[in-house]
Amino acid sequence: MDKYPLSPDAQDLEAAFFARQDSELLEKLRKAAQLKQRRDAFREVVPNADDELLDRLMEMGLQPQTVLALVLVPLAAVAWADGRLEPRERQALLKAAEERGVKPGTPARQLLDTWLEHPPGTQLLDAWKRYVRTLYTGIEEKERRAVHSRILELARGVAQAAGGFLGMGAKISPAERAVLDEMEKALT
């Protein structure tokens, strides 16, 4: 028995209505999946960030690789502060990078490998400082404190990695201290 005995066009109308609803629902699902994918990419480089901060970073037009550079540049600068890269500093730098999803063969790892062979130039640290100032205009005080403490914590870890006699103790060289102080100032 026909569902629409008086109007054969009713079925077409119903199908068009539900097709539009399905299309809108499908578009919402697609956008939600894209948002999750972008958040996941950011979460790899900012593992402890909440969704609110990640959404703000995305709204600012940032990319995960930019945020990754925000973290890795100071670590490389501290590691090379005294003009050489100690094996333990290298390990600390690689560990911090790997924890942020920097895998061998990726462009980020290739860049990091370059920094492991040659110190990043002063222009890079200057660009990093300018970027931090720009970034800070778009995030709240709570997030600024989180960025400040996490980057300095990681940088101190690299600085302390080769400190002390035969690696014992947590001595930070004067050159490393100067770079840390410079970063502290930029992050404040």
N, C-alpha and C positions, 0 to 999 in steps of 0.2 A: 504494500500500500504506500502510495506516494505521501511523503511528509508535507508537501506543499501543494495540495490539490488545486487551490484557487489561483496561485501565483507561481508560475515556473521561474520567474526572475527572483523570487525570494531566496532561493538557494544560492544564486549568484551573489546577491546582496550580503547574505550571511557569510559566504566564503570570502568575499572582499573585506568585510569587517574584521573577521578573524585573521585574515592574512596581514592586514595592517597592524593589528594588535601583536601578532606573532613577530612581525618585522620590528616593531618597537621594542618588544621584549628581547628579541635576539640582539638588537643594537645595544640595549642596556647590559646584557650579559657580556657582549664583546668588549664594551668599555670597562666593565668591572674586571674582566680578565686582563686587559691591557694595564689597568691601574695596578693590579696585583703583581703582574710581571715587572713593571717598573719599580714598585716598592721592593720586590724581592731582589732586584739588581742593586738598589740602594742599600738594602739591608746587608748585603754581602760586604760592602765597604764601610757601613756604619751599623755594626751588628747590634748595638744596644739602643738604637733610636726607636722612639715610638712612632706610630703611624702619622701623628700630627706633624712631627718634625719632618718626616719623609715627604709628606704631602706638601709642606711649605717649601722644601728644597726643590721639588718638582715644579711647583707653581712659579718659583723664581727662574725656571728654565735651566736649572743645573742638570748635569749629566753625572752618572756614577763615576766616570773616569775623572771628572773635575774634582769631585769630593775625594776620590782616592789620592789625587795629587796633593790636595790640601793636607792629607795625613802623611804621605810619604816624603814630600820635599823636606820638611823639617828633620825627619829621621836621617835622611841622607846628609843633610847639612851638618848635623851633630856628629854623625859617624866620621865625616871627613874634616871636622873642625881643626884637628891637629896636623892635617896634611897627609895622613895615612889612614887606611881602613884596616883595623885589627880584625883578625878572624872571628872573634866573639861579637864584635860590632856587626860584622857581615851577617852572622847567624841571627842576631837579634833583629836586624833590618829585614832579613828574609822571612823570619817567623811572623813579624808584624804584617808584612805584605801578604803572606799566605793566609793569615787569619782573615784577611779582607778579600779573599778570592783571587789573588794574583797568582795565576797558574803558569807554569813553564809554557812557552810558546805563544802566550798572549802578547798583544802590543804593550800592555802595562808592564809585563815582566821583561820584555825586551828593553824598555826604557830603564827599568830598575837595574837590569844587568849592565847597562851603559854606566849608570851611576855607581855601580859596584867596581867598575874598572877605572873610572875617571870622576873626580869630584864635580858635582853640579856647580855651575858658575854663580857668581854673585848676582847676576841678572835674574836668575831663577828665584833666588831667595827674595830679591826685591819685588819681583812679580807676585810671589806668594804673599808678601806683606800687603801689597795693594789689594790683592784678591780677598784677604781676610777682612780688611776694612770694608770692602764692598759687601761681602757676605754678611757681616755683622749688622749692616743697615736693614737687612731683610729678616733677621731672626730675633726672637725674644731673648731677654736677659737670661732666662733659665737655659736656653739652648747655647747661648754664648759661653756660659759657665761650663756646660758639658763639653763643648768643643775645646775650650781652654784647658780644662783638666785632663781630658783624654789625650790630646796631642802632646801636652807637656809630660804626661805620665809615660807615654810611649817613647818620647825623645830622651827622657831621663834614663829609661831602661836601656836604650842603645848606648848612651854615654857611660852608664855604669857597667856595661857588659865587659869592657876591657880594663876596667879600673883596678887599682891596687897592685900589690906585689904578686906576680904570677897569677893574676886574675882574681886574687883573694881581696875581699873588701869591696867597697863601693866608691872608690875615689873617682871624682870627675876632674878631668884636666882643666886648667885655666882657659884654654881655647874652647873646650866644650862648654864650660860655664858661661863664657861670653856669648856663644851662639844661643844657649838656653835662655840667657837674660834677654837677648834680642827678640827671641820668639815670645817670651813672656810679655814683653812690652807690646809687641804687635797683637797679641791675643787678648790684651786687656782693654 
